[in-house]
Amino acid sequence: MAAIQTIDTKETQQKKKTPLSHPLLRAVSGVRETFKKGEFLFYEGDPPQWLYLIEEGKVVLSKAVRGGGKTIVAVCTRGNLVGELPVFDREPYDTDATALTDVVAYRLSREALLYALRSRPALAEHIITDLAARLRQAQETIRLLSTVGVERRLASLLLALLSRFGKRTQEGVALDPSFTRYGLAAMAGTTIETTVRVLSDWAQRGIIRKHRRQIIVINTKELAEIARK
């Protein structure tokens, strides 16, 4: 989780311009819907009638915690399925799904999905592979939250986000501004006050620079060292 992947901004921009190609869309007729930033796709505890395939934008999955706060358990983006697990086991949605940015997604019914999976083994294999990757990500998140200190958790989180949502600049790698300090705190399982304190310390040490609402990582090597401590 601490490793930085190569970021190709030209490739990312090209993907955004091309139509979404997903094997599920070739098997199931979905309803294309739009959600404004902050809108909910579904709520934790609701019956699982639909799942969503994201075409544009970002969706955060979050769970309520004691004290009235929320913990963000995943960030889903183009090509990701949202709400598929409850659709399979018929249990209520186990998270809220909220649009982090404006979102375009295909709404798919449970019945149509199950029919497609029964009739198309290759599609079932594709969905299982996606679920396995999500499970591994969840296991790593649980490990970090239960065994790793706050600073290391934030460093690992920031590096992981940069690998997916980073943009190279002359100063360093800038994180997508849709990720706020509150969001980082919720994903790292800590408080906003602690997150602000750690980010301010990193800024003083020259690891990052805070520009308005955006975080720019200047020294990725030192951030990776913190994540490995």
C-alpha positions as a Markdown table, in Angstrom:
| # | Residue | x | y | z |
|---|---|---|---|---|
| 1 | Met | 0.0 | 0.0 | 0.0 |
| 2 | Ala | 3.0 | 2.3 | 0.6 |
| 3 | Ala | 4.4 | 1.9 | -2.9 |
| 4 | Ile | 3.9 | 4.7 | -5.5 |
| 5 | Gln | 2.7 | 3.5 | -8.9 |
| 6 | Thr | 3.6 | 5.3 | -12.1 |
| 7 | Ile | 1.1 | 8.1 | -12.8 |
| 8 | Asp | 0.3 | 8.8 | -16.5 |
| 9 | Thr | -1.9 | 11.9 | -16.6 |
| 10 | Lys | -2.3 | 11.8 | -20.4 |
| 11 | Glu | -3.6 | 8.2 | -20.2 |
| 12 | Thr | -6.0 | 9.2 | -17.4 |
| 13 | Gln | -7.4 | 12.1 | -19.4 |
| 14 | Gln | -7.8 | 9.8 | -22.4 |
| 15 | Lys | -9.8 | 7.3 | -20.4 |
| 16 | Lys | -12.1 | 9.9 | -19.1 |
| 17 | Lys | -13.0 | 10.9 | -22.7 |
| 18 | Thr | -13.6 | 7.4 | -24.0 |
| 19 | Pro | -17.0 | 5.6 | -23.4 |
| 20 | Leu | -17.0 | 3.1 | -20.5 |
| 21 | Ser | -16.3 | -0.4 | -21.7 |
| 22 | His | -17.3 | -3.0 | -19.2 |
| 23 | Pro | -18.4 | -6.7 | -19.8 |
| 24 | Leu | -21.4 | -6.1 | -17.6 |
| 25 | Leu | -22.8 | -3.4 | -20.0 |
| 26 | Arg | -22.7 | -6.0 | -22.8 |
| 27 | Ala | -24.9 | -8.4 | -20.8 |
| 28 | Val | -27.2 | -6.1 | -18.8 |
| 29 | Ser | -29.2 | -3.1 | -19.9 |
| 30 | Gly | -28.6 | -0.4 | -17.2 |
| 31 | Val | -30.3 | 2.9 | -16.6 |
| 32 | Arg | -27.8 | 5.8 | -16.8 |
| 33 | Glu | -28.2 | 8.2 | -13.9 |
| 34 | Thr | -26.4 | 11.3 | -12.6 |
| 35 | Phe | -25.7 | 12.3 | -9.0 |
| 36 | Lys | -24.5 | 15.7 | -7.8 |
| 37 | Lys | -21.6 | 16.0 | -5.4 |
| 38 | Gly | -22.9 | 15.0 | -1.9 |
| 39 | Glu | -25.9 | 13.0 | -3.1 |
| 40 | Phe | -26.4 | 9.5 | -1.9 |
| 41 | Leu | -26.7 | 6.5 | -4.2 |
| 42 | Phe | -28.0 | 4.5 | -1.3 |
| 43 | Tyr | -27.9 | 4.5 | 2.5 |
| 44 | Glu | -26.6 | 1.9 | 5.0 |
| 45 | Gly | -29.4 | -0.3 | 6.1 |
| 46 | Asp | -31.6 | 0.1 | 3.0 |
| 47 | Pro | -32.8 | -3.0 | 1.1 |
| 48 | Pro | -30.4 | -3.9 | -1.8 |
| 49 | Gln | -32.5 | -3.3 | -4.9 |
| 50 | Trp | -29.8 | -2.0 | -7.2 |
| 51 | Leu | -26.1 | -1.9 | -7.8 |
| 52 | Tyr | -24.2 | 0.8 | -9.7 |
| 53 | Leu | -21.5 | 0.8 | -12.3 |
| 54 | Ile | -19.6 | 4.1 | -12.2 |
| 55 | Glu | -18.9 | 5.7 | -15.6 |
| 56 | Glu | -17.6 | 9.1 | -14.3 |
| 57 | Gly | -16.7 | 10.6 | -10.9 |
| 58 | Lys | -15.9 | 9.2 | -7.5 |
| 59 | Val | -18.1 | 7.5 | -4.9 |
| 60 | Val | -17.1 | 7.0 | -1.2 |
| 61 | Leu | -18.4 | 4.1 | 0.8 |
| 62 | Ser | -18.7 | 4.9 | 4.5 |
| 63 | Lys | -19.9 | 3.3 | 7.7 |
| 64 | Ala | -21.4 | 5.0 | 10.8 |
| 65 | Val | -19.2 | 4.7 | 13.9 |
| 66 | Arg | -19.8 | 5.5 | 17.6 |
| 67 | Gly | -20.0 | 9.1 | 18.4 |
| 68 | Gly | -21.9 | 10.1 | 15.3 |
| 69 | Gly | -18.9 | 10.1 | 12.9 |
| 70 | Lys | -18.2 | 8.0 | 9.8 |
| 71 | Thr | -15.3 | 6.0 | 8.6 |
| 72 | Ile | -14.7 | 5.8 | 4.8 |
| 73 | Val | -13.9 | 2.3 | 3.8 |
| 74 | Ala | -13.4 | 2.6 | 0.1 |
| 75 | Val | -13.2 | 5.1 | -2.8 |
| 76 | Cys | -14.8 | 3.8 | -6.0 |
| 77 | Thr | -14.2 | 5.3 | -9.4 |
| 78 | Arg | -14.7 | 4.7 | -13.2 |
| 79 | Gly | -15.4 | 1.1 | -13.9 |
| 80 | Asn | -16.0 | 0.1 | -10.3 |
| 81 | Leu | -19.2 | -1.6 | -9.1 |
| 82 | Val | -20.9 | -0.2 | -6.0 |
| 83 | Gly | -23.4 | -2.1 | -3.9 |
| 84 | Glu | -22.7 | -5.5 | -5.4 |
| 85 | Leu | -22.1 | -7.5 | -2.1 |
| 86 | Pro | -25.5 | -6.8 | -0.6 |
| 87 | Val | -27.1 | -7.6 | -3.9 |
| 88 | Phe | -25.6 | -11.1 | -3.8 |
| 89 | Asp | -26.4 | -12.0 | -0.1 |
| 90 | Arg | -29.7 | -10.1 | 0.1 |
| 91 | Glu | -28.6 | -8.4 | 3.3 |
| 92 | Pro | -29.2 | -4.6 | 3.6 |
| 93 | Tyr | -26.5 | -2.3 | 2.2 |
| 94 | Asp | -23.6 | -2.3 | 4.8 |
| 95 | Thr | -22.4 | 1.2 | 3.9 |
| 96 | Asp | -23.6 | 4.6 | 2.7 |
| 97 | Ala | -22.6 | 5.4 | -0.9 |
| 98 | Thr | -22.1 | 9.1 | -1.5 |
| 99 | Ala | -20.9 | 11.0 | -4.5 |
| 100 | Leu | -17.6 | 12.6 | -3.7 |
| 101 | Thr | -17.8 | 14.5 | -7.0 |
| 102 | Asp | -20.5 | 14.7 | -9.6 |
| 103 | Val | -21.1 | 11.1 | -10.7 |
| 104 | Val | -22.5 | 9.3 | -13.7 |
| 105 | Ala | -23.4 | 5.7 | -13.1 |
| 106 | Tyr | -25.4 | 2.9 | -14.6 |
| 107 | Arg | -28.1 | 1.5 | -12.3 |
| 108 | Leu | -28.5 | -2.3 | -12.6 |
| 109 | Ser | -31.1 | -4.5 | -11.1 |
| 110 | Arg | -30.3 | -7.6 | -8.9 |
| 111 | Glu | -32.3 | -9.9 | -11.1 |
| 112 | Ala | -30.7 | -8.8 | -14.3 |
| 113 | Leu | -27.2 | -9.2 | -12.8 |
| 114 | Leu | -27.8 | -12.7 | -11.5 |
| 115 | Tyr | -29.3 | -13.8 | -14.8 |
| 116 | Ala | -26.3 | -12.5 | -16.7 |
| 117 | Leu | -23.8 | -14.2 | -14.3 |
| 118 | Arg | -25.6 | -17.6 | -14.7 |
| 119 | Ser | -25.5 | -17.4 | -18.5 |
| 120 | Arg | -22.0 | -15.9 | -18.9 |
| 121 | Pro | -19.2 | -17.6 | -17.0 |
| 122 | Ala | -16.6 | -15.2 | -18.2 |
| 123 | Leu | -18.6 | -12.3 | -16.7 |
| 124 | Ala | -18.9 | -14.2 | -13.4 |
| 125 | Glu | -15.1 | -14.6 | -13.3 |
| 126 | His | -14.6 | -10.9 | -14.0 |
| 127 | Ile | -16.9 | -9.9 | -11.1 |
| 128 | Ile | -15.3 | -12.5 | -8.7 |
| 129 | Thr | -11.9 | -11.0 | -9.5 |
| 130 | Asp | -13.1 | -7.5 | -8.7 |
| 131 | Leu | -14.6 | -8.8 | -5.4 |
| 132 | Ala | -11.4 | -10.5 | -4.5 |
| 133 | Ala | -9.4 | -7.3 | -5.0 |
| 134 | Arg | -11.9 | -5.4 | -2.8 |
| 135 | Leu | -11.6 | -8.1 | -0.1 |
| 136 | Arg | -7.8 | -7.8 | -0.1 |
| 137 | Gln | -8.1 | -4.0 | 0.1 |
| 138 | Ala | -10.5 | -4.3 | 3.0 |
| 139 | Gln | -8.1 | -6.8 | 4.8 |
| 140 | Glu | -5.2 | -4.3 | 4.4 |
| 141 | Thr | -7.3 | -1.5 | 5.7 |
| 142 | Ile | -8.3 | -3.5 | 8.8 |
| 143 | Arg | -4.6 | -4.4 | 9.4 |
| 144 | Leu | -3.6 | -0.8 | 9.2 |
| 145 | Leu | -6.3 | 0.4 | 11.5 |
| 146 | Ser | -5.6 | -2.2 | 14.1 |
| 147 | Thr | -1.8 | -2.4 | 14.2 |
| 148 | Val | -0.3 | 0.8 | 12.8 |
| 149 | Gly | 0.1 | 4.2 | 14.3 |
| 150 | Val | -1.8 | 7.3 | 13.0 |
| 151 | Glu | 1.2 | 8.9 | 11.2 |
| 152 | Arg | 2.0 | 5.7 | 9.4 |
| 153 | Arg | -1.6 | 5.1 | 8.5 |
| 154 | Leu | -1.9 | 8.6 | 7.0 |
| 155 | Ala | 1.3 | 8.2 | 5.0 |
| 156 | Ser | 0.2 | 4.8 | 3.6 |
| 157 | Leu | -3.2 | 6.3 | 2.8 |
| 158 | Leu | -1.8 | 9.3 | 1.0 |
| 159 | Leu | 0.6 | 7.2 | -1.1 |
| 160 | Ala | -2.2 | 4.9 | -2.1 |
| 161 | Leu | -4.4 | 7.8 | -3.1 |
| 162 | Leu | -1.6 | 9.4 | -5.1 |
| 163 | Ser | -1.2 | 6.2 | -7.1 |
| 164 | Arg | -4.8 | 6.5 | -8.2 |
| 165 | Phe | -5.7 | 10.2 | -8.0 |
| 166 | Gly | -2.3 | 12.0 | -8.2 |
| 167 | Lys | -1.2 | 14.5 | -10.8 |
| 168 | Arg | 2.4 | 15.4 | -11.4 |
| 169 | Thr | 3.3 | 19.1 | -11.1 |
| 170 | Gln | 6.6 | 21.0 | -11.2 |
| 171 | Glu | 6.6 | 20.9 | -7.4 |
| 172 | Gly | 5.7 | 17.2 | -6.9 |
| 173 | Val | 2.6 | 15.1 | -7.0 |
| 174 | Ala | -0.7 | 16.8 | -6.3 |
| 175 | Leu | -3.6 | 15.0 | -4.8 |
| 176 | Asp | -7.0 | 15.4 | -6.3 |
| 177 | Pro | -8.6 | 18.3 | -4.4 |
| 178 | Ser | -11.9 | 16.4 | -3.9 |
| 179 | Phe | -10.1 | 14.6 | -1.0 |
| 180 | Thr | -10.5 | 16.9 | 2.0 |
| 181 | Arg | -8.8 | 16.7 | 5.4 |
| 182 | Tyr | -12.1 | 15.4 | 6.8 |
| 183 | Gly | -12.1 | 12.7 | 4.1 |
| 184 | Leu | -8.5 | 11.7 | 4.9 |
| 185 | Ala | -9.3 | 11.5 | 8.6 |
| 186 | Ala | -12.3 | 9.3 | 7.9 |
| 187 | Met | -10.3 | 7.0 | 5.7 |
| 188 | Ala | -7.4 | 6.7 | 8.2 |
| 189 | Gly | -9.7 | 6.1 | 11.1 |
| 190 | Thr | -8.6 | 9.1 | 13.1 |
| 191 | Thr | -9.9 | 12.6 | 14.0 |
| 192 | Ile | -9.7 | 15.7 | 11.9 |
| 193 | Glu | -7.6 | 17.4 | 14.6 |
| 194 | Thr | -5.0 | 14.7 | 14.5 |
| 195 | Thr | -5.0 | 14.7 | 10.7 |
| 196 | Val | -4.4 | 18.5 | 10.6 |
| 197 | Arg | -1.6 | 18.2 | 13.2 |
| 198 | Val | 0.2 | 15.5 | 11.2 |
| 199 | Leu | -0.2 | 17.3 | 7.9 |
| 200 | Ser | 1.1 | 20.6 | 9.4 |
| 201 | Asp | 4.1 | 18.7 | 10.8 |
| 202 | Trp | 4.8 | 17.2 | 7.3 |
| 203 | Ala | 4.5 | 20.7 | 5.8 |
| 204 | Gln | 7.1 | 22.1 | 8.2 |
| 205 | Arg | 9.5 | 19.2 | 7.4 |
| 206 | Gly | 9.1 | 19.9 | 3.7 |
| 207 | Ile | 7.4 | 16.6 | 2.9 |
| 208 | Ile | 4.2 | 18.2 | 1.6 |
| 209 | Arg | 2.9 | 21.6 | 0.7 |
| 210 | Lys | -0.7 | 22.7 | 1.3 |
| 211 | His | -2.0 | 24.9 | -1.5 |
| 212 | Arg | -5.5 | 26.2 | -0.7 |
| 213 | Arg | -7.5 | 22.9 | -0.3 |
| 214 | Gln | -5.0 | 20.7 | -2.2 |
| 215 | Ile | -2.1 | 18.6 | -0.9 |
| 216 | Ile | 1.1 | 18.5 | -2.9 |
| 217 | Val | 3.6 | 15.8 | -1.9 |
| 218 | Ile | 7.1 | 17.2 | -2.5 |
| 219 | Asn | 9.2 | 14.4 | -0.9 |
| 220 | Thr | 7.6 | 11.0 | -1.8 |
| 221 | Lys | 10.7 | 9.1 | -0.6 |
| 222 | Glu | 10.4 | 10.5 | 3.0 |
| 223 | Leu | 6.7 | 9.9 | 3.0 |
| 224 | Ala | 7.3 | 6.3 | 1.9 |
| 225 | Glu | 9.8 | 5.9 | 4.8 |
| 226 | Ile | 7.2 | 7.0 | 7.3 |
| 227 | Ala | 4.8 | 4.5 | 5.8 |
| 228 | Arg | 7.3 | 1.7 | 6.3 |
| 229 | Lys | 8.2 | 2.5 | 10.0 |
